[in-house]
Amino acid sequence: MSINYSERIPNNVNLASDRTLQRALEHWQPAFLDWWKDMGPSDFQGNDVYLRTAIGVDAQGWASYGAVKMPDYRWGIFLADQEAERKIGFGDHMGEDVWQQVPGEYRSVFRRLIVTQGDTEPASVEQQRLLGHTAPSLYDLRNLFQVNVEEGRHLWAMVYLLHAHFGRDGREEAEELLERHSGDPDKPRILGTFNEPMDNWLSFFMFTYFTDRDGKFQLKSFAESAFDPLARTTRFMLTEEAHHMFVGETGVGRVIKRTLEVMKELDTDDVATLRKAGVVDLPTIQRFMNFWFTSSLDLFGSEASSNAANYFSNGIKGRPDEAKFADHVESDTEMTIQVPDGQGGLKGETITVRNGMNEITRLEYVKDCNVGVTRWNMGIKRAGIDFELKLPSTRFRRQVGAWSGIATNPEGQPIAQAEFDARKDEWLPSDADKAFIKSLMQRVVEPGKMAGWIAPPDRGINAQAVEYQYVKL
């Protein structure tokens, strides 16, 4: 049976007029739905969920809200409005017309980048598929499912590009996106962070704050691309990505708020006492921050990268918010990065700015991460508690780049591996930390009620009350 595109898949790419693309997507959609049934949110496929569904790109009304069963969600395909006479804004093609089709010489590079971005979308759904069983409230359960269906829509967005612009190769890549699975020993997801297990909600909030923020910066880089369909697709994806980071920032903030309430009630900062009272102590929050932040840092790649230089020079991938930079060509400019000196210290190394594009983007990411951390610390300070959350150095616990495998402390100072091994439980979640957090994960399903380790949100979704029945169980 053919798909009624205007009903089943809202879009602004005129799918109904392209029979070849229709047939390709008709073939892919059943496999996607089978994947969603098998690897999507476990045991909630028949429940009505109060979800936001994208219906267009109009800033005044691009989405609708209503009760939807997740398998019936209308995964749409949307590109931001086309800019008339848009020009390439960076690199060696600066000032030329943007491309509506992929130039042959860049075909394999674009395909690889789109596949890698597309692979992260279903991966995070797979990582989070069991979290619904331990949701701390119906409000949080709904937010989990909203993140999940939007990651599914982002997969559709990437698959549309593969089908529309890469022929048979693109169709084969689209099928393989459903064949790899997070944590699968034989066919894992492409990027390591998306194979990490996620069996607790503190990790989910950290993931949506730190790892989805990496996604934001990757999408912003693609939004500058000379390949206009990719730029327009990712610009619209950023509209939805904002909610994912909101879930992360407010989620962590609510965990902190509840801990501060209990610290004040009991007049203590003793970890054992607070854990016995059923809240997450601040040092444990810091260790989970350290893990997910550093895990996300590697997603930007090596500090010095000839690939990143080529992406920039060829117009494939720009810097996030490229317009704010003074020089959009960077043909002979240089920058300094910190690298190991081979003797247990660090030294400055001069590289071209083009080679340093990954590091430039990573540092912008760190600044953005610190905005939310500052807000969390303001809440701690207002409560009169002498504790400050801090992002670790970008050199800490790296597995990619100049600092890969180099032992440092959270301040980024190189140390002996033996010292790192002896102190890692001070800096990263220990087995005991993970077991304690997992012990708190008891599902709460009464509307308006919250688990004891997290404070209620300040407001509900789309002007609904916090007590609204966001998921009908």
Beta strands, then each sheet from edge to edge (+ up, - down):
strand 1: 48-54
strand 2: 63-69
strand 3: 334-340
strand 4: 346-352
strand 5: 471-472
sheet 1: 2+ 1- 5+
sheet 2: 3+ 4-
end
